[in-house]
Amino acid sequence: MKYLIFFVLASLVSSLSTNLTKLELQNIDEQQTSLKQKAFIVLKKKCNTCHATKRRVDIFTISNMDSLKFEINNQVFIKRKMPKGKKIN
């Protein structure tokens, strides 16, 4: 009988921790989506202003920003080449 109670309790704990993990993962996914949308707003307002007129090939979209994230980081934060001009801070 002790083993049966232990098994049932262990199963409940395992089930609860699995559900908790799924909820935590869903919450993390929602936070990342929100962060991605905020980052895209910055790219759209600050970067696409010039890229849309001067470099039409390099317009940032929500779908291509993931593949360009290392280049964006390199140009903006490491080399500090972007943004050019005094219009955009």
Contacts in CASP RR format, 6 or more apart in sequence:
PFRMAT RR
TARGET T0000
AUTHOR 0000-0000-0000
METHOD contacts of the structure
MODEL  1
MKYLIFFVLASLVSSLSTNLTKLELQNIDEQQTSLKQKAFIVLKKKCNTC
HATKRRVDIFTISNMDSLKFEINNQVFIKRKMPKGKKIN
36 62 0 8 1.000
36 65 0 8 1.000
37 62 0 8 1.000
39 65 0 8 1.000
40 60 0 8 1.000
40 62 0 8 1.000
40 65 0 8 1.000
43 60 0 8 1.000
43 65 0 8 1.000
43 72 0 8 1.000
44 60 0 8 1.000
46 83 0 8 1.000
46 88 0 8 1.000
47 60 0 8 1.000
47 82 0 8 1.000
47 83 0 8 1.000
48 59 0 8 1.000
48 60 0 8 1.000
49 87 0 8 1.000
49 88 0 8 1.000
50 83 0 8 1.000
50 84 0 8 1.000
50 87 0 8 1.000
50 88 0 8 1.000
51 58 0 8 1.000
51 59 0 8 1.000
51 60 0 8 1.000
52 59 0 8 1.000
60 68 0 8 1.000
65 72 0 8 1.000
72 82 0 8 1.000
75 81 0 8 1.000
75 82 0 8 1.000
76 82 0 8 1.000
76 83 0 8 1.000
83 89 0 8 1.000
END
